[in-house]
């Protein structure tokens, strides 16, 4: 049996893996149309959400980011729709958690976009498919299935949900 060296706590913590963590919400309506926000700084659509702040719980990050980016409140109880683990384009490991966001009426919802976004739409996964990257379209199809009663997937870079964050 190999004995592992005992490090002082600070050194042990410094040796732990560092990962980026982000969380987002899936705002939807009764017809499983999903809200995505268009970035003001690049031509991309994404879920409301963002990076976890220091010491922040992932649910709290989703609540904060959803309110900041849309003006909408999250449900009272967290419900995870999907978790994606991958490697960020800069080579850093990352985990992305997608929570079930508020159920809204697309015709009457009042969205207050942050400066990060210039437009929002609510479309089905099928309608989003030609407007987003292929792996984004796959992720939208997966989470639509979860909304319809499917199971929460652990994706392991299968869909790159973080690309649509």
C-alpha positions in Angstrom: 0.0 0.0 0.0 1.4 3.4 -1.0 1.4 6.0 1.7 0.5 9.5 0.5 2.6 12.3 2.0 0.8 14.5 4.6 0.9 18.2 3.6 0.1 21.1 5.8 -3.5 22.2 5.1 -2.6 25.3 3.0 -0.3 23.3 0.8 -2.9 20.5 0.4 -5.5 23.1 -0.7 -3.0 24.7 -3.1 -2.5 21.2 -4.7 -6.3 20.6 -5.3 -7.7 20.8 -8.8 -8.9 24.2 -9.9 -12.0 24.3 -12.0 -14.2 27.0 -13.5 -17.8 26.7 -12.4 -20.8 28.3 -14.0 -24.6 28.0 -13.7 -27.5 29.0 -15.8 -31.3 28.8 -15.9 -33.6 27.3 -18.5 -36.5 29.8 -18.7 -39.3 28.1 -20.6 -43.0 28.2 -21.3 -45.8 25.5 -21.2 -45.0 24.6 -24.9 -41.3 23.8 -24.0 -40.1 26.9 -25.8 -36.8 27.9 -24.3 -35.5 31.5 -23.8 -32.0 32.3 -25.0 -30.3 35.7 -24.9 -28.3 37.2 -27.7 -24.9 38.5 -26.7 -24.2 42.1 -27.3 -20.5 41.5 -27.7 -20.6 38.5 -30.1 -23.1 36.8 -32.4 -24.2 34.0 -30.1 -27.2 32.9 -28.2 -27.0 31.7 -24.6 -28.9 30.7 -21.5 -29.1 33.4 -18.8 -26.3 32.6 -16.4 -22.6 33.0 -15.7 -19.6 32.2 -13.7 -19.8 31.3 -10.0 -18.4 34.1 -7.7 -15.9 33.3 -5.0 -17.7 31.2 -2.3 -21.0 31.2 -4.1 -23.2 28.2 -4.4 -24.1 27.2 -8.0 -27.8 27.7 -7.3 -27.1 31.2 -6.0 -25.0 31.9 -9.1 -28.0 30.9 -11.3 -30.4 33.0 -9.3 -28.1 36.0 -9.3 -27.2 35.8 -13.0 -30.8 35.2 -14.1 -32.0 38.2 -12.2 -29.1 40.4 -13.5 -29.6 39.3 -17.2 -33.4 39.1 -17.5 -34.9 40.7 -14.4 -36.7 37.4 -13.7 -36.8 35.5 -10.4 -35.9 31.8 -10.2 -38.3 29.3 -8.6 -38.0 28.8 -4.8 -36.6 25.3 -5.1 -33.5 24.3 -7.1 -34.0 21.6 -9.8 -31.0 20.5 -11.8 -31.7 19.8 -15.5 -28.2 19.0 -16.6 -24.6 19.0 -15.6 -21.8 19.2 -18.1 -18.1 18.6 -17.3 -15.5 19.6 -19.9 -12.5 21.7 -20.6 -12.9 25.4 -21.3 -11.4 26.6 -24.6 -8.5 28.1 -22.5 -7.6 24.6 -21.3 -9.1 24.9 -17.8 -11.5 22.2 -16.5 -15.0 23.4 -16.0 -18.4 22.3 -14.7 -21.6 23.8 -15.9 -24.9 23.3 -14.1 -28.2 24.1 -15.8 -31.2 24.7 -13.4 -34.8 24.8 -14.2 -35.8 28.4 -14.4 -39.1 30.1 -14.2 -42.1 28.9 -16.3 -43.3 32.0 -18.1 -45.9 33.1 -20.6 -43.9 34.1 -23.7 -46.6 36.6 -24.8 -46.6 38.5 -21.6 -43.3 38.0 -19.9 -41.4 41.3 -19.2 -37.7 40.8 -19.7 -35.2 43.4 -18.6 -31.9 42.6 -20.5 -28.5 43.5 -19.0 -25.9 45.3 -21.1 -24.5 41.9 -22.0 -27.5 41.0 -24.2 -29.4 42.9 -26.9 -32.2 40.5 -27.7 -34.1 37.5 -26.3 -36.3 34.9 -28.0 -38.3 31.9 -26.9 -38.2 29.1 -29.4 -38.5 25.3 -29.3 -35.3 23.3 -29.5 -36.2 22.4 -33.1 -36.6 26.1 -34.0 -33.3 27.0 -32.3 -31.4 24.3 -34.2 -30.6 26.4 -37.3 -29.7 29.5 -35.2 -27.1 27.8 -32.9 -24.1 25.6 -33.2 -24.9 21.8 -33.8 -23.7 20.9 -30.3 -25.9 23.7 -28.8 -28.9 22.3 -30.8 -28.2 18.9 -29.3 -28.0 20.3 -25.8 -31.3 22.1 -26.3 -32.9 18.9 -27.4 -31.5 17.1 -24.4 -32.8 19.6 -21.9 -36.2 19.7 -23.6 -36.4 16.0 -23.1 -35.6 16.6 -19.4 -38.4 19.2 -19.2 -40.8 16.6 -20.6 -39.9 14.2 -17.7 -36.6 12.8 -18.8 -33.7 12.2 -16.5 -31.0 14.7 -15.6 -27.9 13.9 -17.6 -24.2 14.1 -16.7 -22.8 15.1 -20.0 -19.0 15.0 -19.9 -18.4 17.3 -22.9 -21.1 15.5 -24.9 -23.1 18.7 -25.5 -20.9 21.6 -24.3 -23.7 23.3 -22.5 -21.1 25.9 -21.4 -20.9 27.0 -25.0 -24.4 28.2 -24.8 -23.9 29.9 -21.5 
